[in-house]
Amino acid sequence: MSNHDETFPMQDLILTSREAQELLKIGRTKLWDLTRKNAIPAYRVGTGRTSALRYKRSELIAWLDRNRV
């Protein structure tokens, strides 16, 4: 049986909004604010009222690195 990490490296994972919040250690409102301002890249999945935002883990990690204090 193959190791999940070998097949899908952690940096290439697609995260839900909740998972992105946990990774960035921020709340829902702050995540939405950063997304709305295009400070962090997000991808809309679906159309209309049922669409959801998704985030690439690798892009969020890169954003964290660029915004390190």
N, C-alpha and C positions, 0 to 999 in steps of 0.2 A: 504494500500500500504506500502511495507517495505522500510525502509531507506537504501539507497545505501551503506552507510558506515557500516551498520550492516552486509550486505551481503558480501561485498568486503572491508576488512579493508585497509586503505590507505597504510600500510606498505607492502602489498602483491601485489601492482599494478605493472604491467609491463610497462615500459616507453620507448618511442621512443628516438632517439638520441637528438632531439630538446628538449623534456621534461627533459631529463637528464641534458642537458646544463643549462636549466632554474633552475632546482633544485640545481645544484652545483654552479651556477653563474659563469660559464666558457664558453669560446667560442668553436666552432666546432673543431678547430685545437688542442686545449688543451685536449678536450675530446678524440679525436682520439689518441693523444700521450699517454694519461693515459691508454687507452684501449689496444693499441699496446704493451705497456710495461707490460701488465697484472697487472697494479696497481689497476685497478678497474675491477670487473667481468662483462663480457658482453656475450650475447648469440646471435648467428647468426640464423636468421630465413630465410628460403629459401635456394636456391642454386645458384651458378654462379653469374652472373653480377647483378641479381635482388635481391640478398640476402640483408638483413637489420640487423642492430644490435639493440638489445633490452637490457634493463637494469632492474633489480629488484629494486624497490624503497627502500626496506628494506636494501639491500646490499649497496646502495649508501649512505643511512643515516649512516650505520655502518662505512663505509669508512670515511665519514665526521667526525664522532666521534673519530676514531682512529688518524686522521690527524689534530686534533684541535691544535691550537697554544696557 
